[in-house]
Amino acid sequence: MSKPLIRPLVRKLRAYVPGEQPKISGLIKLNTNENPYPPSPRVLRAVKAAVDGRLRLYPNPTSQALRQRLARFHGCRPENVIVGNGSDELLAMATRAFVEPGARIQWFVPSYSLYPVLAQMHGARGSAIPLEKDFTLPPHSRVRRDAALTFVTTPNAPSGRGYRTSELDVLCRALRGVVVLDEAYVDFSPEHAMGLAFRHPHVLVSRTFSKAYSLCFQRIGYFVGPTPLIAALDKIRDSYNVNGLGQVAALAALDDGPYYRRNFRRVITTRERLRARLLDLGFGVHPSHTNFLFARPPRFPAKEWLGRLRTRKILVRWFELPAIRDSLRITIGTDAEADALLLAARAILAQ
């Protein structure tokens, strides 16, 4: 019998499952944490202006202009910044740069479901550390101090729980391997941990232009951290890994801070109003520092709510994991979309 063409590791792999991307129009899409508001008009003008003869050329291989602009934004040097094809590419690069096959990667659960996939792909040992019932960080006695790489989603997804920088600082001090603080949702939070990337030699902070800056389509993420770690990542970075239009869009977004800060505030205001109304309807809703709510619906199981909302053309996210299968993750949309969700919830409860 001939040798199998596919590695056993890959044959056994359970791939990451993204949120549903509907093939029909007319649905209210509250399942993938996209920003409900469009990019800045300045961004749209910049991207349209770049659709010219440059499309035949390779983009800047290191995203140099964007790294320089991000360095000014965060008060560091370009050598402290690396840009990726979405932050997911950089998370994958971190597993390759800092983890020997067979070494340990750890993450907290529930959190981003890509982390175990990355560990399995790399042939690493994975440790899923349960969060407390209220999604707070567990005691340090439960954390593997010998892990080569630790992923921390802060604020947490899917719960929306925010963590104080001081408690993240204590956690980072307790760990010997590289720590990635994944701040995908931090623009909707009152606190961030960027300073820890400059305080510790083993800490990286991950950011993305997808959630807050309405650029999911362009796939732009970045890490900020100590020069030796960034240089190691740069050695294994794919050539021309970030498309040119994405670089243009991210630069323009950074130049229109007032527009985006207004959108952050709009999302937060809608989030708090929606949370209050859902609580009035009997939902159990965790406080959130993100652009989504994590809610335990009343009367019917969460999976049944998922289906009933879909029949009313509203998509939300449900996770079939024992610890959280009683809850739904609901992206914060526009005020009109929030009102439509509430109207549907009242109709379901009235049945």
N, C-alpha and C positions, 0 to 999 in steps of 0.2 A: 504494500500500500504506500502510495506516495506521501511525502511529508506535507502536513497542512500548510497552506499558504499564509494563513493568518495567525499571528502570535496568540498563544493561549490567554495571555493577559487581556488582549483586545477582545477575544471571543467572549470572555466572561464579563466584560465591562458593561455597566449600566450607564448609558449616555445621559447627559444633562437634558432635562425636559423643560423647554421654555414655556412661557404662558401662551395661551392660544392666540394665534393671529387669524382673525376671522376672514373667511373668503367671501362673505356677503356684506353688503353695506347696510347702513341704518342701525347698527348696534352701538350702544353706549359702552365704550371699552374702558372698564375700570379694573383691568386684570394684570397689567404689565408695568405699572408705575411710570408711565410716560407723563411728561408735563402736558397739561391741557392747553397751554398757551404756545403760540408759534415762536420761533426764534425772533430776535430783534430785527427790525427792518434794516438796520445797518449790516447784520449778518447776511440777510438775503441779497442785499445789493452787492456785497463783497463777493459772494459765491457766484452770482450771475455775471459779474464783471470778470471773474477768473475763468469763465467758460469761453476760452478763446484758443489761440494756437498753442498755448502752454499744455494743452491736453496731450500733445504728442511727446512731451518731455517727462523725464522722471522727476518726482518731487524732491525737495531737500531730504537727503537720507537720514539726517538726525533731527529733523523738525527744529532746526536751529533757531529761527525767529520766534517760534512758539515757546521753545525752552527759555529763551532770553526774556520773553514777556512774562512767562510764569514765574521765573526767578524774581523779577521785579515785584510781581504780585504777592509773592510769599516772603520777600526779604531775604533771598538766598542767592546762590550763584547758579548759572546754567549747569554746572557740573553736578548740582544736587537734584537735577530733574531729568527724567526720561519719559518720553511720550510713547504711547502704544496704540494699537488698533483696538480701541476700547480698553478699559482696565482689565478685562478678562485675559487679554493677551499677556499683560504684565503679571497677573497672578500665575499664569502658566509658566512664564519665564522664571518667576521666583522659585517654582518647584524645581526647575532644571538647574538653576544657578546655585542654590543653597542646600539642596537635599540629595545625598547619595541614594541610589536605588537601595531599598531596604531600610533606610533611615525613617524617622518618624515625622509625620505632619499631623498637627492637631488643630481642631476648630471646635467651636461651641455649637450645640444643637438646642433648639432649631436655629439655623442661620442659612447663609447662601448655599444652596444645594450643589453648586459647582465645585466646592472645596473637596468633597470626597471623590468626585470624578477625577479631579486633577491628581489626587494622591494615587488612585488606582491606575491611571494612565502612566504614571511615573514608576510604578512598582514600589511605592513607598508604603510603610506601615501607617495606617490612619487611626487616629484617636479622636472620637467624637465625645466631647465633654459636655454633659447635660447642664444647661442653665438652671437656675432656681425656678420654681413654679411661676414666679412673677417676672421671669426672664432677666433677673439680675445676674451678675457674674457669680460663679460658684466660689467657694473657699479655695485658696491657693493650694491646699492639700490635695485637691482633685486634679490639678493641672500638672501635666508632664513637663517638668523643668528641663528634661533632656531633649525635648523635641527640637529637631533641626529648624522647623518652620512652624509658626503659629499664625493662623488667620483669625482676626477679630473684626466682625462686622459692627461698626459703631457710627451712628445708631444702628441697632439691631434690626434685621429683617428675618422673619416676617412680623415680628411683634411691634416694631416701632419704638421699642425701649431705648432711651438715651443713656449714655454712661458719662459720668463726670471725668474730666481730664485727670483729676487727682487719683481716681481709682484705676484708670488705665495706666497711669505712671507707675503705680505700685505693682500692677501686673507685669508691666514691661521689665521692671527691676528684678522680678522674681524669675524671669526666663533667661536662658543662656543663648538660645538660638535666635534666628531672625524672626521678628514680629512684624506682620503687615496689619496695620490698622486701616480697614477698608471703610472709607468715609464716603460711600456713594451717595448718601442722603444727607450729608452734613449741612448743606445750605438751608435746610428746613429745621435745623436744630439751634438752640441757643448757645451751644458750646461745641468747640472743635478741639482736636488734639494735634494739630500741625506742629506745635512747638516740640512735641516729643521726638519728631524726626531729626531735630537739631540737638536735642539734649542727650540722646542715647546713640551709641555706635551701631546698634543692631535693630533699629526701628525704622520702618518705611511707612509712609502714609499714602494711601491710594485715593485718588479722586477721579471723577468722570465728568464729561460734559453732557452726558445723556440725560440725567434726571432733572437737574436744576436749569440747565442751559438749553434744553429742547433740541438736542443734537443727536438723538439716538441713531438717526439715519446715517450720520457721518462716522460714528464709532471712534471717538477720541477719549482716551483716558491717560492718566499719568501717575507716576510715583514721584514723591519727594523724599529725600533721605541722605544719609552720609555718602560722601563721594566714593569710598571704596565699594559700597554695595551697588550704587548706581553704575559705576564703571564695570563691575562684574556683569550686571544685567546687559549693559551695552555690548559686551563681547558676544553675547548669544542672540542679540536682537536680529531679526530678519532684515535684510537690506530693503530699504524703501518701505518700511513697515506701515507708515502712516500716509494715507492718500493726500494729494495736494489740496483738493477742495476742502477736506477736513481740517487741514492746517489753517487755511484761509478763514474758514468759518469760526474756528476756536479763537483765532487772533481777534477777529471782529467782535466776538462775544465778550472777550475780556475788555474791549474798548468801549463797551456800552453797559457798564455796571449799573447805572441808575435804572435802566429798563428791567434788568433781571432782578434787582433787589425789589422792585415793585411787584414783580411776579411771585417772588418768594413770599412776600407778605400776603398776596392774594391767596396763594395756596394754603398758607397757615391759617388765615382767617376762615376760609371755607372748611378746612379740616376741623377746627374747633367748633364751628357751627354744626357740622354734620355729626360730630361725636356727641354733642349735647342732644341733638334730635334723636339719634339712635338710642341713646340712653333712655330718653323719654318713652321709646317704643319697647323697652325691655331688653335691648341688646346689652351684653357685657362688652364694654369697649375699653381697651387699654389706652392710657395716655400715649401720645405719639410725638416723636421728634423727627418725623419723616413726611413724605408726601403720600402716605397711605394710613389706613386704620386697620387694626386687627380686632375683629369683633366676633363674639359668640352669640349667634342669633337665638331668639326664643322659640319655643313651641315645637319647631321641627329641627331635625338634624341639619348640620351645616351643608352636607352634600345635597340634601333635598332643597335647601334654599338656593344653592348653586343652580339647580335645574329650573326651579320656579322663576328665578330672576332671569335666566336665559330665555325662557318663553316670553318674557316681557322685554326682550332685546337688551338686557343689561348683563354684561360679562364681569364677573369678579373671580378671584382665585381661591381655590380650595386645595389643601395639601393632605394627601392620604398618609399621614404620619401619626402614630398613636397619640403623641403628646399634644398635637394641635389639630386633629381632624374634626374637632368640635367648633372650629372657628373659620372665618372667611377673611381674606385680605382684600381690602377695598381701596383702590387708588383714588386719590383726591382729584376729581375732575373740575369742570367749571361749576359755577353756582347752579346753572340750569341742569347740569347732569346730576349734581347732588340732590336737587329737588325731585328729579325723575326717579332716582333711587329711593328716596323717602316715600314718594307716592306709590311706587311698586311695593315697598315693604308694608305700607299700611294696607294695601289691597290684599296682600298675601295673608296678613294677620286677620283680616276681616272675613276670610273664607271659612 
